[in-house]
Amino acid sequence: MKKIIYTFSVLTLLLTLPSCKKYLDINTSPNRAPVVDPKLLFSYASVAYINLRSSGDLYIPMGLAGQMLSAGGNNPTGWSGGDPSPDIYTFSANFINNTWVSLYVRAGANLKQAIKLSEGASPANNNAAAQCKVLLAMVLYDITTTFGDVPYTEAWNENIIYPKFDDQKTVLEGTISILDEALAQFDDASPLKIGANNDGYDLFYQGDLAKWKRLAQSLKLRSLLTMVDKDPTKQAAIGTLISAGATSMVNSAANNAQIAYQDITNKRNPKYAISLQYNNGVNFFFATKPVTDIMDPTPAFAVADPRLPKFFDKPAAATNYIGVVPGADGDDSVNPRVAKTLHSPTAPEVMFTYQEQLFNEAEVYARGLGVAVNLATATARFRDGIEASCLSFGVPAPAAKSFADQFIPPFVSQAVAIRTIHAQQWVDKMDRGLDGFTQWRRSGPDASEVPVLTLPIGAPAGPIFRRYEYPIINEISRNPNAPKETIKYNVKMWFDL
């Protein structure tokens, strides 16, 4: 079963979203592309990026190995079906190869060429270049948090056949530099941009430059929070962003960075399409115990988490939401599966949300990162984040507000505040694969992450999963500047304490 599904994202890559001829791959080389309209390159990169993130090559392995999803072990309609699975650290080479190609070549190379063409046009299309840079920063962040050290300073250069692999600190610094370049380049006075007159090529914001600028600022904060524990000097930059005010960053759900799918054959969200095509419409994935322990603890909250039925379909005979122990078999009479409504045909692929921004601000105030510790402000931001999270998953507004107001009393302990915030940052990203896994890795030192995860049943002895290994493809194997020793899946990255 899985051998068929591994290639799903590649097969659907050019078939998803409107008018597939708009998104033809006109750059199959990481270093060179013909001269074309930059908006074509931008839109193709956007489609390649979201299809990877919601696909069997990145979303599924990261969700399973990161313990946000369960394969169900020997359950016949679970992902494993008795076969080895990423939840016990068995990874197909296709997972890794397709992820590298989609991020580095299909997305990264096309965006780099689009930037060059936009800046070299007469007149220069600075807004298009800036839009491409914000998306490139997102792609680069995902490349490095997936693989670690990757090409950056010499990447996508037609004059460099074998680019060097930069250390992760340099790459993460690069995401911030690219975002700063974009922010300086946006030109509100110019009518030139991707998405002008609703041309359909800006699938994120339809050419709304204000939203692009707010996203860029929020992505800077995300990169800084990923780096700050390893590089405490980043606290000053965090303080500067927070002091500039919430309006400069993502400040409403209308600013969410996401792209929707359509309920049309070959244009549906791959999370839905995979189960429809290969499992008779039954969701392959079960809830995991680490997630349900946070959302449905015993004793339960006075107000039940209203996101539970939005996340999971509970068996009729079950009283509580009891997730599967990682690596164990899923029991259809006991364990909930991921909700069909969550994996609907039109569910968008989400890259950044308003609640993520609020939780990040709550973390900054709880930890005192570049600002004074302020548990009252942390509490307020946290509650707003809970409410926004509930709303984003379809919880009615009164229930969302009631749950947020009663979730916790005001934070009185810094340690409790930090752990509570990290727990909800992770839960909110349960269905976002790499994003949730990165959040977990940065949430604390080894064995103190939130939540504390243990080695799955059936996984090889040794440290817990931390990364993808590098793919074995010519682009890397022939590159004398690429890592020559195998870096195993359980080796920590630079930012991962």
MIZA-973978 format. One record per atom (N, C-alpha, C, O, CB): x negated, y negated, z negated. Coordinates in steps of 0.2 Angstrom, whole numbers, plus 5000, padded with zeros to 4 digits. Glycine has a CB too. Example, Ala and Ser with C-alpha at 12.3 -4.5 7.8 and 13.67 -1.06 7.14 Angstrom:
REM MIZA-973978
493450284961 493850224961 493450164961 492950174958 494350224955 493650114965 493250054964 493650004961 493349944960 493050034971 
END
This chain:
REM MIZA-973978
499650065000 500050005000 499649945000 499749895004 500550004994 499149934995 498749874995 498349865001 498149805003 498349874989 498049915004 497649905010 498049865016 497749835020 497449975013 498749875016 499149835021 499149765018 499149715022 499849865021 499249755012 499449695009 498849645009 498849585009 499749695002 498249675008 497649635008 497549585013 497349535012 497049685008 497749605019 497649565025 498249515026 498349485031 497549605031 498749515021 499349475023 499249405024 499549375028 499849485017 498749375020 498749295021 498449285028 498549235031 498249275015 497949325030 497649315037 498249315042 498249275047 497149365038 498649375042 499149385047 499649325047 499949305052 499549445046 499849295041 500349245041 500049175041 500449125042 500749255035 499449165042 499049105041 499349045046 499448995044 498349105042 499449075052 499649025057 500449025059 500648995063 499249035064 500749065055 501449075056 501849035051 502549035051 501649145056 501549015046 501948985040 502048905041 501548875044 501648995034 502548875039 502748805040 502948785047 502848825052 502148765038 503248725048 503548715054 503048715060 502448695059 503848645054 503248725066 502948715072 502248745072 501748705072 502948645075 502148805072 501448835071 500948805076 500348805075 501448905072 501148785082 500648765087 500348695084 499748685087 500948755094 500648665080 500248605077 499648625073 499148585072 500748565072 499648685070 499148705065 498648755068 498348795064 499448735059 498548755075 498048805077 497348795075 497148735073 498048805085 497048845074 496348845071 495848825077 495648855081 496048915068 495748755077 495248725082 494548725079 494148685083 495548665084 494448755074 493748755071 493648815068 493848825062 493648695067 493248865071 493148925068 492348935066 492148985063 493248985073 492048875066 491348875064 491248825058 491648775058 490848845070 490848845053 490848805047 490348745049 490348695044 490448845041 490048735054 489648685056 489848635062 489548585062 488948705057 490248665066 490348625072 491148635074 491448685073 489948655078 491448575077 492048585080 492148535086 491748485086 492648565074 492548545090 492648505096 493048435094 493248435088 493048535102 493048385098 493348325096 494048335097 494348345103 493048265101 494448325092 495248335092 495448275088 495148245084 495448405090 496148275088 496448225083 496348245076 496548305074 497248215085 496148205071 495948225065 496648255061 496548295057 495748165061 497248225063 497748255059 497948325060 498248365056 498448215061 497748355066 497748425068 497348465063 497548515060 497548435075 496748445062 496248475058 496448475051 496448525047 495548445058 496748415049 496948405042 497548455040 497548485035 497248335041 498048455045 498648495044 498448575044 498748615040 499148485049 497948595048 497748665048 497448675042 497548735039 497348675054 497048635040 496648645033 497148655027 497048695023 496148595032 497648605028 498148615022 498548675022 498648705017 498748555023 498748705028 499048765029 498648825027 498848875023 499348785036 497948825029 497548875027 497448875019 497448935016 496848865030 497448815016 497248815009 497848845005 497748875001 497148745007 498448815007 499048845003 499248915004 499448954999 499648795004 499148935010 499249015011 498749055007 498949105005 499249025019 498149035007 497649065003 497849074995 497849124992 496949045003 498049014993 498149004986 498849044984 498849064978 498348934984 499249054988 499849094987 499849164989 500349204990 500449064989 499249184991 499149254995 498949314991 498749304985 498749245001 498849364994 498649424991 497849424991 497549474988 498849484995 497549374993 496849374993 496549334987 496049344984 496549344999 496949284985 496749244979 497249244973 497049254968 496649164981 497849224975 498349224970 498449294966 498449294960 499049204973 498449344969 498649414966 498049434962 498049444956 498749464971 497349434965 496849454961 496649414955 496549434949 496249464965 496749344956 496649304950 497149304945 496949304939 496549224953 497749314947 498349324942 498249384938 498349384932 498949324946 498049444942 498049504938 497349514934 497449524928 498049564943 496849494937 496149504933 496149444927 495849464922 495549494937 496549394928 496549344923 497049354918 497149314913 496649274926 497449404919 497949434914 498549384913 498849384908 497649434907 498749344919 499349304919 499849344922 500449334921 499249244923 499749404926 500149444929 499949514927 499349524925 500149434937 500449564927 500249634926 500449674932 500949664936 500649664920 500049724934 500149764940 500649824939 500949854943 499449794943 500749834932 501249884930 500949954930 501250004929 501749884935 500249964931 499950034930 500250084935 500250074941 499950054923 500450134932 500750194936 501550184938 501850224941 500650254933 501750124936 502450114938 502550114946 502150074950 502750044936 502950154949 502950164956 503150104960 502950104966 503450214958 503450054957 503649994961 503149934959 503349874960 504349974961 502749944954 502249894952 501649884958 501649924962 501949914945 501249844957 500749824962 500249884963 500049904968 500349764960 500049914957 499549974957 499850034961 499550064965 499349984951 500450054958 500750114961 500250174959 500250224963 500850114968 499850174954 499450224952 498750214955 498250254954 499650284954 498650164960 497950154963 497550104959 497850064955 498050134970 496950104960 496550044956 496749974959 496949964964 495750054958 496649934954 496949864955 496549814952 496149834947 497649864952 496549744954 496149694951 496249684943 495849664940 496349634954 496849714941 496949704933 496449744930 496349734924 497649724931 496149794933 495649834930 494949834934 494549874934 495849914929 494949774937 494249754940 494049794946 493449804947 493749754935 494549814950 494349844957 494649794962 495249784963 494749914957 494149764965 494249714970 494049734977 493549764979 493849654969 494549724982 494449734989 493949684992 493949624990 495049734993 493449704996 493049665000 493449605003 493249555004 492549695004 494049625006 494449585009 494649525005 494749465008 495049615012 494849534999 495049484994 494449424995 494649364996 495049504987 493849444994 493249404993 493149375000 492949315000 492649444990 493049415005 492849385011 493349335014 493249285016 492849445016 494049355013 494549305016 494549245012 494749185015 495249345016 494449245005 494449185001 493949145003 494049085004 494449204994 493349165004 492749125006 492849095013 492749035014 492049165007 493149135018 493249105025 493749055025 493749005028 493349165030 494349065021 494849015021 494648955018 494848895020 495449045017 494248955012 494148895009 493548855012 493548795014 493948905002 492948895014 492348865016 492448845024 492248795026 491748905015 492748895028 492748875035 493448845037 493448795040 492648945039 493948885036 494548855038 494748785035 495048745039 495148905037 494748785029 494848715025 494348675025 494348615028 495148735018 493748685022 493148645022 492948615028 492848555029 492648675018 492748655033 492448635039 492948595043 492748545046 492248695043 493548605043 494048565047 494148495044 494148445047 494748605047 494148495037 494148435034 493548385035 493648325036 494348445026 492948425034 492348385035 492348355042 492148295043 491748425034 492548395047 492548365054 493048315055 492948265059 492648425059 493648315052 494148265052 493948205049 494148145052 494848295048 493548205044 493248145041 492848115046 492848045047 492948165034 492348145049 491948125054 492248085059 492148035062 491448175056 492748125062 493148095068 493548035066 493547985070 493648145071 493848035060 494247975057 493847915057 493947855059 494547995051 493247925054 492747865052 492447845059 492247785059 492247885047 492347885064 492047865070 492547845075 492247815081 491647925073 493147845074 493647815079 493647735079 493347705075 494347835077 493847715085 493947645086 494647615087 494847635092 493447615091 494947585082 494647565075 494647635071 494947685072 495147515072 494247625066 494147675061 494847695057 495147645055 493647665056 494947755056 495547775053 495347795046 495347855044 495947835056 495247735042 494947755035 495447785030 495247825026 494847685032 496147775031 496647815027 496647885028 496647925024 497347785028 496547905035 496547975036 495948005033 495948065030 496547985044 495347975034 494747995031 494848005023 494548055020 494147955032 495147955020 495247965013 495648015011 495548055006 495447895010 496248025015 496648085013 496348145014 496348195010 497248085018 495848155019 495548215020 495048225014 494948285012 495148215027 494748175012 494248185006 494548205000 494248244996 493848115005 495148184998 495548204992 495648274993 495548314988 496148164991 495948304999 496048375000 495348414999 495348464997 496448385006 494848385002 494148415002 493948424995 493648474993 493648375006 494048374991 493848384984 494248434980 493948474976 493948314980 494848444982 495248504979 494948564982 494948614978 496048494981 494848574988 494548634991 493948654988 493748704986 494548634998 493448604987 492748614984 492848634977 492448674975 492348544985 493248604973 493448624966 493648694966 493348734962 493948584963 494048724970 494248794971 493648834973 493648894970 494848794975 493248814978 492748854980 492248874974 492048924973 492348824986 492048814970 491548824965 491848864959 491448904956 491248764963 492448854957 492748884952 492948954953 493048994949 493448854949 492948974960 493049044962 492349084962 492249134960 493349044968 491849044965 491149084967 490649054963 490149094962 491049074974 490648994960 490048974956 489648924960 489948874963 489649024954 488948944961 488548894965 488748904973 488748964975 487748914964 488848854976 489048854983 488748804987 488448754984 489848854984 488748804994 488448744998 488848684997 489448684997 488448765005 488548624996 488848564995 488448514999 488748485004 489048544988 487848494996 487548434999 487348455006 487248405010 486848424995 487248515008 487048535015 487648565019 487548595024 486448575015 488148565016 488748605019 489048575025 489048505025 489248615014 489348615030 489648585035 489348535039 489548485042 490348555033 488648545040 488248505044 487948535050 487648595049 487548475039 488148515056 487948555062 487248555063 487048595067 488348515068 486848515060 486148525061 485748565056 485148575056 485848455060 486148595051 485948645046 486248705047 486848715045 485948615039 485848755049 486148825050 486248855044 486748895043 485748865055 485748855039 485748885033 485748845027 485248825025 485148935033 486348815025 486348765020 486148795013 486248855012 487048735019 485848755009 485648785002 486348784998 486848754999 485148734999 486248824993 486848834988 486648794982 486148804979 486848914986 487048744981 486948694975 487248724969 487748764969 487348624977 486948704963 487148734957 487848704955 488048644958 486648714951 488248734951 488948714950 489048644947 489448604949 489248764945 488548624943 488548554940 488548504946 488948454946 488048544935 488148514951 488048474957 488748474961 488948414963 487448494961 489048534962 489648534966 490148504962 490548464965 489748604967 490248504956 490848474952 490648404952 491148364953 490848504945 490048374951 489948304952 490148284959 490348224960 489148294951 490048324964 490248314971 490948304972 491148254975 489948364975 491348334968 492148324969 492248254966 492748224969 492448384965 491948234961 492048164958 491848114963 492148064964 491748154951 491248124966 490948074971 491448074977 491548014979 490248094973 491648124979 492148124985 492748084984 493048054988 492248194988 493048104978 493648064976 493547994975 493947954977 493948094969 492947974972 492747894972 492747864979 492947814980 492147894968 492447904984 492347884990 493047864993 493147814997 491947934995 493447914992 494147914995 494547854992 494847814996 494547974993 494447844985 494847784982 494547714985 494947674985 494747784975 493947714986 493647654989 493847644996 493847584999 492947654988 494047695000 494147695007 494847685009 495047655014 493947755010 495347695004 496047685006 496147615007 495947565004 496547705000 496547605013 496647535015 497447525016 497747545021 496247515022 497747495011 498447485011 498647435017 499247445020 498747455005 498247395019 498447345025 498447385032 498647355037 497947295025 498147435032 498047475039 498647515040 498847555035 497447515039 498947515046 499547565047 499247635049 499647685050 499947535053 498647645050 498347705052 498247755046 497947735041 497647695056 498547805047 498547865042 498847925044 499147925049 498847835035 498747975041 499048045043 499748035039 499748025033 498648105040 500248055043 500948045040 501247985042 501847965040 500948055033 500947935046 501247875048 501847895052 501947935056 500747835053 502447855051 503047865054 503347935053 503647965058 503047845061 503147965047 503348035046 503148085052 503648125054 504148035045 502548085054 502348125060 502348195058 502248235062 501648095062 502448215052 502448285050 501748315048 501748375046 502748325055 501248285049 500548315048 500348305041 499848345039 500048275052 500548255037 500448255029 500948295026 501448265024 500348185027 500848355024 501248405021 501348395014 501748425011 501148475023 500848355011 500948335004 501348275002 501848284998 500248325001 501248225005 501548155003 501848115009 502048065008 501048114999 501848145015 502048115021 501848045022 502147995023 502848105020 501148035020 500847975021 500947915016 500747865017 501047945028 501147935010 501247895005 500547885001 500347924997 501747914999 500247825003 499547815000 499447804993 499047824990 499247765004 500047774990 500047764983 499947834979 499647844974 500647734980 500347884982 500347954979 499647984979 499448014975 500847994982 499347974985 498648004986 498147974981 497748014979 498447994994 498247904980 497747874975 497847904968 497347914965 497847804976 498447904966 498647934960 498348004959 498048024954 499347934958 498448044964 498148114964 497448114963 497148154959 498448154970 497148074967 496348064967 496148054959 495648084957 496148014971 496448004956 496247994949 496348054945 495948064940 496647924947 496948084945 497048144941 496548194942 496448234938 497748164942 496348204949 495948264950 495248244947 494848294945 495848274958 495048184947 494448164944 494448184936 493948214934 494348084944 495048164933 495048184926 495048264925 494748284921 495748164923 495348304930 495248374929 494548394930 494348444926 495748404935 494148374935 493448394935 493048374929 492648414927 493148354942 493248314926 492848294920 493048334915 492548354911 493048224919 493648354914 493848404908 493548474909 493348504904 494548404908 493448494915 493048554917 492348554915 492048604913 493148574924 492048494915 491348484914 491148464907 490548484905 491048434919 491648434903 491448404897 491148444892 490748424888 491948364895 491348504891 491048544886 490348564887 489948574882 491448614885 490148574893 489448584895 489048524896 488448524895 489448624902 489348464898 489048404899 489448354895 489848314898 488948384906 489348344888 489648294884 489648224886 490048184884 489448294877 489148204891 489148134893 489748114897 489848054899 488448124897 490148164900 490648154904 491248124899 491748094902 490948214907 491148114893 491648094889 491848014890 492347994890 491548094881 491247984892 491347904894 491747894900 492247854900 490647874895 491647944905 492047934911 492847954910 493247924913 491747974917 492948004905 493648024903 493947964900 494547944902 493648084899 493547924895 493847874892 494047814897 494547784896 493347844887 493647804902 493747754907 494447764910 494847724911 493147744911 494547824913 495147844916 495747834912 496247814914 495047914919 495647864906 496247854901 496447784900 497047764899 496147894895 495947744899 496047674897 496347634903 496647584902 495347644895 496247654909 496547624915 497247624915 497647594918 496247654921 497547674911 498247684910 498547734915 498347754920 498647614912 499147764912 499447824916 499647804923 499747844927 500047844912 499847744924 500147724931 499547734936 499747734942 500347654931 498947734934 498447744939 498347824941 498047834946 497747724937 498647864938 498647934939 499347964940 499847924941 498347974933 499348024941 500048064943 500448044937 500348064931 499948134944 501048014938 501447984932 502248004933 502647974930 501447914932 502348054938 503048074938 503048144942 502548154946 503548024941 503548174942 503548244946 503548224953 503448264957 504248284944 503848164955 503748144962 503048144965 502948144971 504148074963 502548134961 501848134963 501548204963 500948214965 501448094958 501948254961 501648324961 501348344968 501648324973 502148374960 500748374968 500448394974 500648464976 500448514972 499648384974 501048474981 501348534982 501548534989 501748484992 501948554977 501648594992 501948604999 502448654999 502348714996 501348615004 503048645001 503548685001 503548735007 503348715013 504248655001 503848795006 503948845012 504648835014 505048795011 503748915010 504848875019 505548875022 505848945022 505448995022 505548845029 506448955021 506749025021 506949045028 507449055030 507449025017 506349055032 506349075039 505849125040 505349115037 506249015044 506049175044 505549225045 504849205047 504749155051 505749275050 504349225043 503649205044 503449135042 502949105043 503449205052 503949105038 503849035035 503949035028 503948985025 504248985039 504049095025 504249105018 503649105014 503049125016 504649165017 503749085007 503149095003 502849165003 503249205002 503349064996 502249175003 501949235004 502149274997 502149344998 501249235004 502149244991 502349284985 503049324986 503049374984 502349234979 503449284989 504149324991 504049374997 504349424996 504649264993 503749355002 503749395008 503349455007 503549505010 503349355013 502849455002 502449525001 502949574998 502949635000 501849504996 503349554993 503849594990 504349614994 504549674994 504049564983 504549574998 505149585003 504949635008 505249685010 505349525007 504349635011 504049675016 503849745014 503949795017 503549645020 503549745008 503249805006 503549834999 503249894998 502449785004 503949804996 504249834990 505049824990 505349824984 503949804984 505349824995 506049824996 506349764992 506949764989 506349884993 506049714992 506249654988 506149654981 506349604977 506949644990 505849704978 505749704971 505049674969 504549694973 505749784968 505049624965 504449594963 503949644960 504049684956 504549534958 503349644963 502849694961 502549684954 502349724951 502249684966 502649624951 502249604945 502649594939 503249564939 501949534947 502349614934 502749614927 502449554923 501849534925 502649684923 502749534918 502549484913 501949524909 501949584908 503049464908 501449484907 500949514903 501049494895 501349444894 500249494905 500849534891 500849524884 500549454882 500849424877 500649584880 499949434884 499649374882 500149314884 500149264880 499049364886 500549314889 500949264891 501649264886 501749214883 501249264898 501949324886 502549324882 502449314874 502849294871 502849394883 501849334872 501649324865 501649244863 501849224858 500949354863 501549204868 501549134867 502249104868 502449064864 501049094872 502649134873 503249104875 503849134871 504349104869 503449124882 503749194868 504249234864 503949264858 504049324858 504649284869 503749224854 503349254848 503849284843 504449264843 502849204845 503649314838 504049344832 503649314826 503049334825 504049424832 504049284822 504749264823 504749204828 504349164829 505049234816 505349204831 505449164837 505549084835 505749074829 506049184841 505449044839 505548974838 506348964836 506749004838 505348924844 506448914833 507248894831 507548884838 508148904839 507248834827 507248854843 507548854850 507048894854 506448884855 507448774852 507448944858 507048984862 506748944868 507048904870 507549044865 506248974870 505848934876 506348944882 506449004885 505148964878 506648894885 507048894890 506748914897 507148924902 507448834891 506148914897 505748934903 505749014904 505649034910 505048904903 505849054899 505749124899 506249154905 505949194909 505949154892 506849134905 507249164911 507049134917 507249164923 507949154909 506749084917 506449054924 505849084926 505749094932 506348974923 505449114921 504849144923 504949224924 504649254929 504349134917 505449254920 505449324921 506249344921 506649314918 505149354914 506249404924 506949444924 506849494919 506549544919 507149474931 507249484913 507249534907 507649594909 508249584911 507449494901 507449654907 507849714908 508549704904 508549674898 507549774905 509049724906 509749714903 509749744896 510049714891 510249754907 509349794894 509449824888 508949794883 508949814877 509249904888 508449754885 507949724881 508249664877 508649624880 507349704885 507949654871 508149604867 507649544868 507849484869 508249624859 507049554868 506549504868 506149514875 506249564878 506049514862 505749464877 505349464882 504649504880 504249464877 505249394886 504549564882 503949594879 503549614886 503749654890 504149664876 502949584886 502549584892 502149654891 502049684886 502049534892 501849674897 501449734897 500749714895 500449664896 501449754905 500449764891 499749754888 499349764895 499449814899 499649814883 498849714896 498449724902 498149794903 497849814899 497949674902 498349814909 498049884911 498549934910 498449994912 497449894908 499049924906 499549984904 500049984909 500149944914 499849964897 500550034908 501050054913 501650004911 501749994905 501250124913 501949974916 502549934915 503149984915 503250024919 502649884921 503649974910 504250004909 504849964911 504949914908 504250034901 505149984915 505749944918 506349934913 506749894914 506049974924 506349974908 506849964903 506649924897 507049904893 507050034900 506049904897 505749864892 505449794894 505549744891 505249904888 505049804899 504549744901 504949704907 505149734912 503949774904 504949644906 505149594912 504749594918 504149594917 505349524909 504949584923 504549564929 504649494931 505049454928 504849604936 504149464935 504149394937 504849384940 505049424944 503549384941 505149334939 505849314941 505849314949 505449284952 506049254938 506349334952 506449324959 506549254961 506349234966 507049364961 506849214956 506949144957 506349104957 506249054961 507449114952 505849134954 505149094953 504749114960 504449064963 504749124947 504849174963 504549184969 505049184975 505149234978 504249254969 505449134975 505949124980 505549114987 505049094987 506449064979 505949114993 505649104999 505449035000 504949025004 506149125005 505748984997 505548914998 505148884992 504948824992 506248874999 504948924987 504548904982 503948874984 503548904989 504348964977 503748814982 503148774985 502548804982 502548834977 503248704983 501948794985 501348814983 501148744979 501148694982 500748834988 500948754973 500848694969 500048684967 499748734965 501248694962 499748624968 499048614967 498948574961 498448574957 498748574973 499448524959 499348484953 500048454952 500448444956 498848424955 500248444945 500848424943 500848374937 500348364934 501248484940 501448344937 501448294931 501348324924 501048284920 502148254932 501648384923 501548404916 500848424915 500548424910 501948474916 500448444921 499748454920 499348394918 498948394913 499448484926 499548334921 499248274919 499448254911 498948234908 499548214923 500048264909 500248254902 499848294897 499648274892 500948254901 499848354899 499448404895 498748384894 498348384889 499548474897 498448364900 497748344900 497648284896 497148274892 497448324907 498148234896 498048174892 498148194884 497748164880 498648124894 498548234883 498648264876 498048294873 497848284868 499248314875 497648334878 497048364876 496548304874 496148314870 496748404881 496448254879 496048204878 496048164871 495648154867 496048154883 496748154869 496848114863 496748164857 496548144852 497548094863 496948224858 496848274852 496048284851 495848294845 497148344854 495648294856 494948304855 494548244854 493948244852 494748344861 494848184856 494448124855 493948114861 493348104859 494148114849 494048134867 493648134873 493548064876 494048044880 493748184878 493148024874 493047954876 493547904873 493547844875 493147954884 493947924869 494447884865 494447914858 494147964857 495147884868 494747874854 494747894847 495247944846 495747954850 494947834842 495147994842 495648054840 496248014838 496347974834 495348104835 496848034841 497448004840 498048064840 498248074846 497647944844 498148094835 498548154835 499348134836 499748174839 498548194829 499548074835 500148054836 500248044844 500748064846 500347984833 499748014847 499848004854 499748074858 500148084862 499247964857 499348114855 499348184858 499948224857 500148254862 498748224854 500348214851 500948244851 501448214856 501848254859 501248234844 501448154857 501948124861 501848144869 502248164872 501948044861 501148144871 501048174877 501148244878 501448264883 500248154879 501048284873 501148354873 501948364874 502148414878 500948384867 502348334870 503048344871 503348324878 503748354880 503448304865 503048274880 503248244887 503048304892 503348314897 502948184889 502448334891 502248384895 502648444895 502848474900 501548404893 502848464889 503348524888 503948504892 504248554896 503448534881 504248444891 504848434894 504748434902 505248454906 505148364892 504248404904 504148404912 504048474914 504248484920 503548364913 503648514911 503648584913 504248624913 504448654918 503148624908 504748614908 505348644908 505748614915 506048664918 505748624902 505748554916 506148524921 505848554928 506248564933 506048454921 505248564928 504948584935 505148654937 505148674942 504148574935 505248694931 505448764933 506248774933 506448824933 505148804927 506548714933 507348724934 507748724927 508348734928 507448774938 507448704922 507848704915 508248644916 507948584917 507348704909 508848644914 509248584914 508948534909 508648544904 509948594912 509048464911 508748414907 508948414899 508448404895 508948344910 509548424897 509648424890 509248474886 509048464881 510448434888 509248534889 508848594886 508148584886 507848604881 509048664890 507848554891 507148534892 506948484886 506448494883 507048504899 507348434885 507248384880 507248414873 506848404869 507648324881 507848454872 507948484865 507348524864 507148524858 508548524865 507148564868 506548614867 505948574865 505548594861 506448664873 505748524869 505148484868 505148444862 504648444858 505148434874 505748424860 505848384853 505748434847 505448414842 506448354853 505948494848 505948544842 505348594843 505348634838 506648574842 504948584848 504448634849 503948644843 503848694840 504048624855 503748584841 503248574835 503448514831 503648464834 502548584837 503248514825 503148444821 502548414824 502148434827 503148454813 502548344822 501948304824 501348344822 501248374817 501948234821 500848344827 500148374825 499848344819 499848284818 499648364831 499648384814 499348354808 498648384808 498148364804 499748374802 498448434812 497748464812 497548464819 497848484823 497848534809 496848434819 496548434826 496448504829 496648514835 495948394825 496248554825 496148624828 496848654830 496848684836 495848664822 497348644826 497948674829 498248634835 498448664840 498548664823 498148574835 498348534841 498048554847 498348564852 498248454840 497348564847 496948584853 497148654855 497248664861 496248584851 497248704851 497448764853 498148764855 498248804860 497348814846 498648734852 499248724855 499348694862 499648724866 499748684850 498948644863 498948614870 498648664875 498948674880 498548554869 498048694873 497748744878 498248794879 498248824885 497148774875 498648824874 499048874876 499648854881 499748894885 499448904869 499848794880 500348774885 500148754892 500448764897 500748714882 499448734892 499148724898 499148784902 499248784908 498448694897 498948844899 498848904902 499548934904 499648954910 498548954897 500048934899 500748954901 501048924907 501348954912 501148954895 500948854907 501248814913 500948844920 501248834925 501148744912 500348864919 499948884926 500048964927 499648984931 499248864926 500448994923 500449064923 500549094931 500249144932 501049094920 500849054935 501049084942 500549044947 500749044953 501749074944 500049014944 499548974949 498849004949 498448974951 499548904947 498849074948 498249114950 497549074947 497449074941 498149124957 497149054952 496549024950 496648964945 496148954941 496248994957 497148924946 497148864941 497248884934 496948864930 497848824943 497648944933 497748964926 497148994924 496948994918 498349014926 496749034928 496149064926 495549014924 495249024920 495849114932 495548964928 495048914927 495248874920 494748864916 495048854932 495848864919 496048834912 495848874907 495648854902 496848824912 495948944907 495748994902 495048984901 494748984895 495949064904 494648984906 493848994905 493648924902 493148934898 493548994912 493948874903 493648804900 493948794893 493848744890 493848754905 494448834891 494748824884 494448834878 494648824873 495448864884 493848864878 493448874872 492848924874 492748944879 493848904867 492348924869 491748974870 492049044870 492549064869 491348964864 491549084872 491649154873 492049184867 491749174861 491049194875 492549224868 492949254863 493349204859 493749224854 492549294858 493349144860 493749094857 494249054862 494549004860 493349044853 494249084868 494749044873 495449054871 495649094866 494649084880 495849014874 496549014872 496949034879 496949004884 496848944870 497349094878 497349144872 496749184872 496349184877 497949184873 496649224867 496049264866 496249334870 496749364869 495849284859 495849344876 496049404880 495549454878 494949444877 495949384887 495749524879 495349574878 495249614884 495649604889 495549624872 494749664884 494649704890 495249744892 495549784888 494049754889 495549744898 496149784900 496049854899 495449884900 496349764907 496549894898 496549964898 496349994904 496649974910 497249994895 495850034905 495650064911 495050024914 494750044919 496150074915 494949964912 494349924915 493649954913 493649984908 494449854913 493149944917 492549964916 492249934909 492449874908 492049954921 491849964905 491549944899 491149884901 490749884906 491149994895 491149834897 490749774898 491149704898 491749714896 490449774905 490849654899 491149584898 491749584902 491849614907 490649534900 492249534900 492849524904 492749484911 492249454911 493349484899 493249494915 493149454922 493049384921 493349344917 493849474926 492649354925 492449284925 492449254932 492449184932 491749274922 492349284937 492249254944 492349304950 492349364948 491549224944 492349284956 492349324962 491549334963 491149284962 492649294968 491349394965 490649404968 490649374975 491149364978 490549474968 490049354977 489949324984 490149384989 490049444988 489249304985 490449364995 490649405000 490049435004 489549395004 491149375005 490049495006 489549515010 489649505018 489949545021 489349595009 489549445020 489649425027 489049395030 488549375026 490249375027 488949395036 488349365040 488149295037 487549285036 488449365047 488649255037 488549185035 488149175028 487749135027 489249145034 488249225024 487849225017 487249275018 486749255016 488349245012 487349335020 486849385020 486249365024 485649375023 487049455023 486349325030 485749295034 485549235032 485049205034 486049295041 485849205027 485649135024 485049145019 485149175014 486249095021 484449125021 483849135016 483949095010 483649105005 483249115019 484449045010 484548995004 485149025000 485248994995 484648925006 485449075002 486049104998 485749144992 485149174993 486449145002 486049154987 485849204981 485749274984 486149294988 486349204976 485149304982 484949364985 485149424980 485249484982 484249364986 485249404973 485449454969 486149454968 486449404968 485049444962 486449514967 487149514966 487349484959 487049504954 487449594966 487849434959 488049404953 488749434952 489249424955 488149324954 488749474947 489349524945 489949484943 489849424941 489149574940 490549514943 491149474942 491249454935 491649414933 491749524944 490849484930 490849474923 490349424921 490249414915 490849534919 489949394925 489449344923 489749274923 490149254928 488849344928 489649234918 489949174917 489649114922 489149124924 489849144910 490049064923 489849014927 489548954923 489648964917 490448984931 489348904926 488948854922 489448824917 489248804911 488748794927 490048804919 490548764915 490848814909 491148784904 491148734919 490848874910 491148924906 490648944900 490248984901 491348994910 490848914894 490348924888 490348994886 490049014881 490548874883 
END
